[in-house]
Amino acid sequence: MSALLGEPPFAPRDDDTLLSELTALTRFHLAGCSAFRAMWPEWQEPQTLADIPYTHVSVFKYRVLRTDGVGIKHQRTLLSSSTSGHAASRIALDAKSSELQSRSSSAILKDVLGGTLRPFVIVDDARHLRRPDVSARIAAAMSLRPLASSMFFLLDESGGQKTMSWDRIAQASAGQTELLVYGLTSVLYTEWARAEIPPETRAVLKRLSVRFVHSGGWKKLETLRVDRATFDAALLDTVGPRSSVVDFYGLVEQVGVLFPLCDAGHRHVPRWCAVIVRDSHTREVVAENTTGQLQLANPFAMGAPYHSVLTEDLGRIVPGRCACGREGTRFDLVGRIPSAELRGCANV
């Protein structure tokens, strides 16, 4: 597991293989996790991907689910950012899952960003790496590490204050023409796009081709009346030509899977994942182009039943071939279900 990882991430999907892997994984979690077994006491073998049982995303805020089985070694816990002040989701990590998830995220990122190694700047504090529990935003940043020739953290947080070490830009880009930058969406906007960048750093940035990568945190920007076009323009105004902004959607509860936003404005589903859209009231699967609640599934969760998660996000499957040229399933992210709790790092 998983045989699906051998092909490019956006090649046509093999539904039979994905269904087989998700079915075997569901059996494994039913046998090894009593909480999951209690959620689905009468589950029967699936006929389609829509029959795969799920764990509601809110469960992870109140219980650390674990599946015990042969070869499963639980490690650290992954925490959502919980920027809304509510409970953080807690995801139990294990070695087998981490290896598969790393292969998944690396394949997706290389497909979208290319495989060229370049200096990597993270708009966050390096001290977060040393904490016993891993934050979702640090996990997202570390997924880009295979594309980095060197790595620099730009943000210093101390005493409730945030300080950007802009001098590290010159250090990172010495002798280079390209730069990779990651930040949580809201952090990247407040600490970079709206910042007073020193003139000497601005001069360095203007000669660089920068790939900004961001995820999560849009709710904060909505309160500031910042839309995607404004966000992108503000970032690109600070850097040189041929720069770009790449937006990924994902969940801390679905580690290793990223859904890139293409130039045509749609999210694309890697071939080893399924996106199912359900009616928010009946939980029945809805037709293409119909808005409903998103269920995300992938075969990379061995240590806990987060292989299939019913989210609080609304979206719709978009039929047909995308103008960007990618194959497979695509969807539009529409918003949140009414009264859903704000989730600061839902997009990892």
ABEGO torsion letter per residue (X at the ends): OBAAAABBAABBBBAAAAAAAAAAAAAAAAAABAAAAAABAABBBBABAAABBBBBAAAAAABBBBBBBBGBBBBBBBBBAGAAGBBBBBBBBBAAAAAAAAAAAAAAAAAAAEABBBBBBBBBBAAAAABABBBAAAAAAAAAAAABABBBBABBBBGGBBBBBAAAAAAAABGBABBBBBBBAAAAAAAAAABBBBAAAAAAAAABBBBBBBBEGAAAAAAAGBBAAAAAAAAAAABBBGBBBBBBBBBAABBGBBBBBBAAGBBBBBAABBBBBBBAAAGBBBBBGBBBBBBBBBAABAABBAABBBBABBBBBBBEBBAAGBBEBBBBBAEBBBGBBBBAAABX
